[in-house]
């Protein structure tokens, strides 16, 4: 089982995806200060989806779907995927 965390945060709080990841890795209390969200994704090593070459690619699309269904937009946001 591979575990990932998809992060998304508003441009007004972050200057880059790297800054978003750093805020998350600083701890839950620090991350909660920002207009940002984290989505945990677990995928079986055998998971395959046509058109995607890696589990990370699949996890990114799942994370984006979760974020968009909860009101986030790709406009005005940074996003990234980190291994859990």
N, C-alpha and C positions, 0 to 999 in steps of 0.2 A: 504494500500500500504506500503510495506517495502522497504526501500532504503539502499543500500550498496555501498561501494567503494572498488574496487579491486585494490590493489597497487602492483606494480612490480618494482624492482630496482636491479641494477648491484652490484655484489659482491665487485667491486672496490670502491664503495661508501658507502656500508653498511656492518656491521658485523653481523646483525641479522634482522629478520622480525620486531622485536620490534623497532629497530632503524629506519627502513623504515617507520613504522607507526608514530613514534615520529616526523620524518622530515615532513611528510605530515601534521600532526596536528599543526606544528609550523607555518603554513601559506603557501600560494601559492608562495610568493616571495622566501621563504627559500627552499621550495620543488623544485622550478625551477632550483636551483643550481646543482641538482643531475641528474645522468643518471637514471631517473625513470619516471613512468607514473601512472596515476590514471584513472580508468574507473568507471563511475557511472552506477549503475544498480538499476532499480525499478521493483519490483515483486508484483503482487497481492497476497493477503493473501491466495487466493484459488488456487494458482499455484501449480501444482503437476507434477512431472516427474518421471517415473518409475525408480527405483534404487537409488533414492535420498530421504533421510529421512527428510530433512529440507530445508527451503527457503535459508538458508545460503549455504548449499551444492550446490544448484542449482546456486546461485549467483557466487560461486567460479568457477564453470565450465564455466559459461557465461563469467566471467572476464578473465579466462585463454584463452578462445577462442578469445576474443577481442584482448588481448595482443599478442597472437601468430599470428593472422592475420595482425598485424601491425609490425611484424618483431622480436618480443621478443622470447626468448627461455627459457625453464626451466633450461637449463644448465647455470651456472654462475649467477643465479639471486635468490633473495629472493622474496617471494610474501606473501600477507596476505589480509584478508578481514576485513573491519571495518564497523560498522553500521553508517549510515549517519543521 
